[in-house]
Amino acid sequence: QVQLLESGGGLVQAGESLKLSCTASGESLDDYAVAWYRQNPEQEREGKEREGISCLTWGSGNTYYRDSVKGRFTISRDNAKNTLNLQMNSLKPEDTALYYCAATTYPGACSVSRPPRLYGSWGQGTQVTVSS
């Protein structure tokens, strides 16, 4: 099973940018869809699932974005480094969350938003905090 490690989180002000990276090891991502999920403390207290914000099918390059991040976030891949990136621009306080990278071989995973239970590999998460 692929292992995932996120990096790039931090504290920024509203309107600023951050770039998250997710480096995979153990096997190639060629047969995977790789996604970014996030969860804030309120969602966790309410027992809500992590929300999927973007997904990339490694083989085809097809992508999916949650409406709330369309036009601000860009997902991309670096094949040579087996790394998934998420460029986040125009950050808002409501983007504050723990961001996770996840991978699945589920067919068509990136066509729509999928529940996190379909993803079998997860990173530990990286914190993004946006101050107003």
N, C-alpha and C positions, 0 to 999 in steps of 0.2 A: 504494500500500500504506500502511496506517495506521502511524504512528509512535507509540511508547509511551515514556513517561517515568515512572519510579517515584520516589516520595519517601516519607519518614516513618520510615525505619529508625532504629535507634539501639541504645544499651546500656541495658538495664533489669534489675531484679532479678526473680527468680522470683516469680510471683503478680501482677506488675504488667501494665500494658496498653500497647499501641502501636496506632496507626492508620496503615496504609499507604495510599497513593493512587497511582493510575496514570492519568495524563492522556494522552488520545489526540489526535493531530492528523493532518491530511492528509485525513481523511474521517470521516463519521459512523460510529458503531458499530452502527447499526440492524440491519445484516445479520450481525453478528459474535456469536460467543461469546467471552467474555473470561475468562481464568483467572489464578490465582496458582499458580506453581510455586516450589519451593525446592530448594536443594542445599547440603549442608554439605561441608566439606573431606574428610571420611572417604568420603562417597559418591563424590566426585570422584576420590579416589585409587583407589577400588575399581572405577572405570569404570562406576558406576551412573548411570542416567538421573536427570534432575531429577524430583522427585515432584510430581504435581499435588495441590494441597490444597483448592482451591475453584474453582468456575466459575460464571459467570452468563451466560445467554443474553439478550442485550440486548433483543431485541424482546419476548420473552415474560416475562422476569423469572425464569424457572426457574433453580434453583440446584442445585449439587452440592457436597458436602463430604466430604473424606476422613475416615474414622472417627476418626483420632487428633486431629482438630480440632473435631469436632462438639460443639456446646454451648459452645465457647470462642471460636470465630472466627465472624464474621458478614460476609458479602460484600454489598455494596450498590452502587448506581449513582447518579450525579448527572447526569441527562440534560442539564441546562443547561450543565454544565461539561465534558461528554463525559469524565467521570472515573469510574473504578472504585475502590471503597474496600474495605479489609479491616480490620475492627476485630478486634484480637486481645486477648483477655482471659485472665487466669489463665495467663500465659505460663510455660513450663517450659524448663529448660536444653536439652532435646532439640529445642526449637523454633529453636535457634540455627542460622542458615543465611543464605545469600544468597537473597533473595526476588525472583522475576521475575514480571513481568506479560506475558501473551501473548494473542494474538488469532487467531481462525480463523473461516473461513466454513464449516467442515465441518459438515454437517447432524447434529444430535443430539449435538454435541460435549460438552454438559454433562450428558448422561444418565448417564454412567458416567465413571470415570477414564480419560483418554485419554493415549496416549504423546505426549511433547513434539514428536515429528516431525510431528504433524498441525497444529501451530501455525506459521504462516508469519511472524508479526510478534512480535518480542520487544523488551522494554526491556533496559536495561543492568544492572538489578538494584539492590537496596538491601539493605544488611546489617542483620540483626537478631541481636543478641547478648543472651542471657539468662543472667545469672550466678546461681549457686546460693547 
